[in-house]
């Protein structure tokens, strides 16, 4: 079923956050990167401005920029209020306050919107969604997934997670997923351990790695899965 704009909750993150969430090295940034479920994050826009090869795939990209902008304006107060009400679940040393966090998110989304029209024309923003990506095998070297898989474990089954991860591994040699906690619970996703075991049985390499970024308390780990030797 096609995404309805009234169902979308666009909420973007900056490239500087991506770099820390996914422990991206300068060598990683020189690889062909796919942001799966990137939404209105500015990672693709900022990396493109630096001459990097980054693409983003999301069902949100079926909509025009002005439609996305209006939806951001609609949900912005609601998400800010939700974060404020739950602020004890987060660490604020990087953002200071819910108001400052909201401005950081808006800055990311403005950068995205500024790049969106040209980026769609040039093929940077691809309409599609997990667990079936409209991309050929080997399209990318590294696929990233931020705040979707594992975050929404209550909404998406273990089978969905398996299919989504295998699809990303079809498209890219290596996959990184952050965080591995369920949204607002502070607990590891119940899908995490069985999926790790299942990936190993399927012949993939998969492991949990610490990262320096932590906003959600306890959310300082990512899942890394890859073919063969990870570079």
C-alpha positions in Angstrom: 0.0 0.0 0.0 1.4 3.4 -1.0 2.3 5.7 1.9 -0.2 8.4 2.6 1.4 11.8 3.4 -0.9 12.1 6.5 0.8 8.9 7.8 4.4 10.2 7.3 6.4 11.5 10.3 9.3 13.3 8.6 12.1 14.0 11.1 15.6 14.6 9.8 19.2 14.3 11.1 22.4 16.0 10.1 25.4 14.4 8.4 27.4 15.1 11.6 25.0 12.9 13.5 25.1 10.1 10.9 28.9 10.1 11.0 28.8 9.5 14.8 25.8 7.1 14.8 27.3 4.9 12.2 31.0 5.4 13.1 31.7 6.5 9.6 35.4 7.0 8.8 36.8 9.2 6.0 37.3 5.9 4.1 33.7 5.0 4.6 32.6 8.3 3.2 34.5 7.7 0.0 32.4 4.6 -0.6 29.1 4.4 -2.5 26.5 4.8 0.3 22.8 4.2 0.3 20.6 5.7 3.1 17.6 3.4 3.5 14.6 5.2 5.0 16.6 8.5 5.0 13.4 10.6 4.9 14.2 14.3 5.3 17.7 13.8 6.8 20.4 16.0 5.2 23.1 13.3 5.0 22.7 12.9 1.2 22.6 16.6 0.6 25.6 17.4 2.7 27.7 14.6 1.4 26.8 15.5 -2.2 28.0 19.0 -1.5 31.3 17.4 -0.4 31.6 15.4 -3.7 30.6 12.1 -2.1 28.5 9.3 -3.8 25.4 9.1 -1.5 21.8 8.2 -2.4 18.7 8.0 -0.3 15.7 5.7 -0.7 12.4 6.4 1.1 8.6 6.2 0.2 8.4 9.9 1.3 10.1 10.8 -2.0 6.9 10.2 -4.0 5.8 13.6 -2.8 6.8 17.0 -3.9 9.0 19.2 -1.8 6.3 21.6 -0.9 4.1 18.8 0.3 6.9 17.4 2.5 7.5 20.9 3.8 3.9 21.3 4.9 3.8 17.9 6.5 7.0 18.8 8.5 5.3 22.0 9.7 2.3 20.0 10.8 4.1 17.3 12.8 6.9 19.5 14.2 5.0 20.7 17.3 3.8 17.2 18.0 7.2 15.6 17.9 8.8 18.4 19.9 6.1 18.0 22.6 6.6 14.2 22.7 10.3 14.6 23.1 9.8 17.2 25.8 7.4 14.8 27.7 10.0 12.0 27.4 13.2 14.0 28.0 14.3 11.8 30.9 14.9 9.0 28.4 17.6 11.0 26.6 21.0 12.4 27.2 21.2 16.1 26.5 24.9 16.9 26.5 25.0 17.3 22.7 21.7 19.1 22.3 21.1 21.1 25.5 17.3 21.0 25.5 14.3 19.8 23.5 14.0 23.2 21.9 17.6 23.1 20.7 17.2 19.6 19.5 14.1 20.7 17.5 16.1 23.4 15.9 18.8 20.9 14.9 16.2 18.7 13.3 14.8 21.6 11.4 18.2 22.6 10.2 18.7 19.1 8.8 15.3 19.2 7.1 15.9 22.6 5.6 19.1 21.4 4.1 17.3 18.3 2.7 14.5 20.5 1.2 17.0 22.8 -0.4 18.5 19.9 -2.2 15.4 17.8 -2.8 14.2 19.1 -6.2 17.6 18.9 -7.9 18.4 15.7 -6.1 15.3 13.9 -7.4 16.1 15.0 -10.9 19.7 13.8 -10.6 18.7 10.5 -9.0 19.8 11.1 -5.4 16.4 10.6 -3.9 14.8 7.3 -4.9 11.2 6.4 -4.2 11.1 3.0 -2.5 10.9 1.2 0.7 12.0 -1.9 2.6 11.8 -4.8 2.3 12.0 -4.4 -1.5 14.3 -1.8 -2.9 14.1 -0.7 -6.6 17.8 -1.0 -7.0 20.1 -3.6 -8.7 22.3 -5.9 -6.7 25.6 -4.4 -5.8 24.3 -0.8 -6.3 26.2 0.4 -3.2 29.1 -0.5 -1.0 27.5 0.5 2.3 23.8 0.7 3.3 22.7 2.7 6.3 19.4 2.5 8.2 18.7 5.1 10.9 15.9 4.9 13.4 13.7 2.5 11.5 14.6 -1.1 11.8 14.6 -2.3 15.4 13.3 1.2 16.4 9.8 0.1 15.3 9.9 -3.5 16.5 6.4 -3.3 17.8 5.1 -2.3 14.3 7.3 -4.6 12.2 7.7 -8.3 12.7 10.9 -10.3 12.9 10.2 -11.6 9.5 10.0 -8.1 8.1 13.3 -7.3 9.7 15.0 -10.4 8.2 13.7 -9.6 4.8 14.7 -5.9 5.0 18.3 -6.7 6.2 18.8 -9.4 3.5 17.5 -6.9 0.9 20.0 -4.3 2.0 22.7 -7.0 1.8 21.6 -7.7 -1.7 22.1 -4.0 -2.6 25.2 -3.4 -0.6 28.2 -5.3 0.6 27.8 -4.0 4.2 24.8 -2.8 6.2 24.8 -0.7 9.4 21.7 -0.2 11.5 21.3 2.3 14.3 20.1 2.1 17.0 19.2 -1.5 18.2 16.7 -0.3 20.8 13.0 -0.1 20.5 11.6 3.4 20.4 11.3 5.1 23.8 11.8 1.8 25.7 15.5 1.9 26.3 15.5 -1.8 25.8 17.2 -3.8 23.0 14.8 -4.9 20.3 13.3 -8.3 20.9 14.2 -9.1 17.3 17.9 -8.4 17.7 19.2 -11.6 19.2 17.3 -14.0 17.0 18.1 -12.0 13.9 21.8 -12.1 14.7 21.7 -15.8 15.1 19.7 -16.2 11.9 22.1 -14.1 9.9 25.0 -16.2 11.1 23.1 -19.4 10.0 22.6 -17.8 6.6 26.3 -17.4 6.2 26.5 -13.6 6.8 28.9 -11.9 9.2 27.0 -9.9 11.8 28.0 -8.2 15.0 27.0 -5.5 17.4 29.5 -2.6 17.6 29.7 0.4 20.0 29.5 3.9 18.6 30.4 7.2 20.2 27.0 8.7 19.7 24.4 8.3 22.4 21.2 10.4 22.7 18.6 7.8 23.7 19.9 6.3 26.9 21.7 3.0 26.1 21.5 3.7 22.4 25.2 3.6 21.6 25.4 0.5 19.5 24.8 -0.5 15.9 24.3 -3.7 14.1 26.8 -4.4 11.3 26.2 -7.2 8.8 28.3 -7.9 5.8 29.5 -10.3 3.1 33.0 -11.7 3.5 35.6 -9.5 5.0 34.4 -6.1 6.2 36.6 -3.2 5.2 
